[in-house]
């Protein structure tokens, strides 16, 4: 692999980590909201 491919791979890994954190945050928020809806019934 050349330098530009390594740089691109690092960028993709960083983006993947960011998207995983975003997904985890949204999943947690979704669970919290579902719990609140269940309590209000």
PyMOL commands that set and color helices and strands:
alter all, ss='L'
color gray80, all
select helices_A, chain A and resi 3-39
alter helices_A, ss='H'
color red, helices_A
deselect
rebuild
show_as cartoon
